[in-house]
């Protein structure tokens, strides 16, 4: 209790410090979404889907960094899974059929994006991140 009685929140404990895993997860998720979008630009059928996922991922990353909400973590996990479903064929077919529609450089970018988003989701559900999200949820609950 370092606060004075004159302050409004002197009885409430200080907010928990945001762990580095939260920041790293948000950065990795946004980077993987940008990489996935660079592949989506060359796929006319799924370009809008790629952009939609990019914007949803950026919004979820901002919410994760800002407040660490559970809904934002779930949204980021779902968008990472959708990017995996989108990028999986690029990775597999790009390496197995280098002369086709799926180019080898797309495969490498897809693999990098999949690894980055998987690592980001893993960091979101690491023990320090879960404790931070749990503490924020209990603090904001009425």
N, C-alpha and C positions, 0 to 999 in steps of 0.2 A: 504494500500500500504506500506507494510513493506520491500519490496525488494528494492535493489539499482538499478540504471540505468545500472550498469555494468553486472547485471545478465541477462540471456536470456529471462526469463519469468516474468519480474517485472511488466508487465501490466496485466497479467492474475491472476485471483483470485486463492487462494489456493484450492486444491482439497477438496471436502467434505469428512468428516470422514466417514468411513464405519460403518453403524449401526450394533449393535450386532445381530439384526434380520437376517442379511445376513449370518453371521458366524454360527449362530444357525441353520438356514435353511440348509446350506450346510452340517453341521455335521449330522443333523437328516436325511437328504436324503441319505447320505452315509451309516449311521448306518442301516437304513431300507433296503437299497439294500443288505448289508451284511447279514442281518437276512433273507431276501428273498432268497438269494443264498444258505444259509444253508439248506433251505427247498428244493431248486431246485436240490441240490446234490442227494437227495433221490428220485427224479422224473426223470427217465432216458429220458423220452420223451421231457422234457423241460429244461434239464440242460444247453444246449448251449444257449437257449433263456435267461435263468437266468443270465448266465455269461455275455452275450452281454449287457443286461440291467444294470448289475453291472458296467461294464466298461464305458458305456455311462453316467451313473449317476455320477460316479467319475469324468469323464471329465467335465460334466456340473457343478458339484460342484466346481471344481478347477477354471473353468471360472467365476463362480458366485463370488467366493472369490477374484479372481484376478482382474477382471474388472467390474463385475456386469452387464454384457451385457444382453440385453433383450432376445436375441436368447438363451442364456444359461438358463435363467429363463423358457422360453417356453419348451426347451428340458428337463429340470428337471421336469416340470409339466407333460409332456407327459410320461416320464419314470415312474413317480409316478402313473399315471393312468394305465399304462400297468402292473405295479407291483400289483396294486389293482385288475385288472382283473385276474391276475395269482394267487394271494393269496386268493381271495375271496372264491373259492371253498374249499381251504384247511381250511379256518376258519369255513365255514358253515358245511361242511361234517365231519370235525374232531370233532366238538362238537355234531353233531346229530347222528353220527355212529362211536362210539369210537373203535370198533373192526375191522373196515375196513382198506382200504388202507391209508386213511387220519387219522393219529393218533391225539389224543388230544393235545400232546405237539407241533405238527405242527400247530394246530389251535391257540394255545396260542401265538406261535412265529409269526404266520401270523397276528393276531390281533395287536400285538405290532408293527410289521412292518407297518401295514396299518395306525395305529394311528401316528407313527413317521413320515411317509411320508406325511400324511395329514397335520400334524402340520408344517412340513417343507415347504410345498407348501403355507400354510396359512401365514407363516412368510415371504415368498418371496413376497407376494402381500400385505403386511401390508403397511400403509402409509409411514413410514420412509424408507422402502426398495424400494418402488416405486419411492420416491423422489430421492434416491441415484442413482438408475438405470437411471432415467430420466436425472439427472445432468450429469452422465457419458456419456450418449448418446449425449447430446447436446455439451459436451466438446470435444468429439472425432469426431463429425460431421464436414465435411469440410466447 
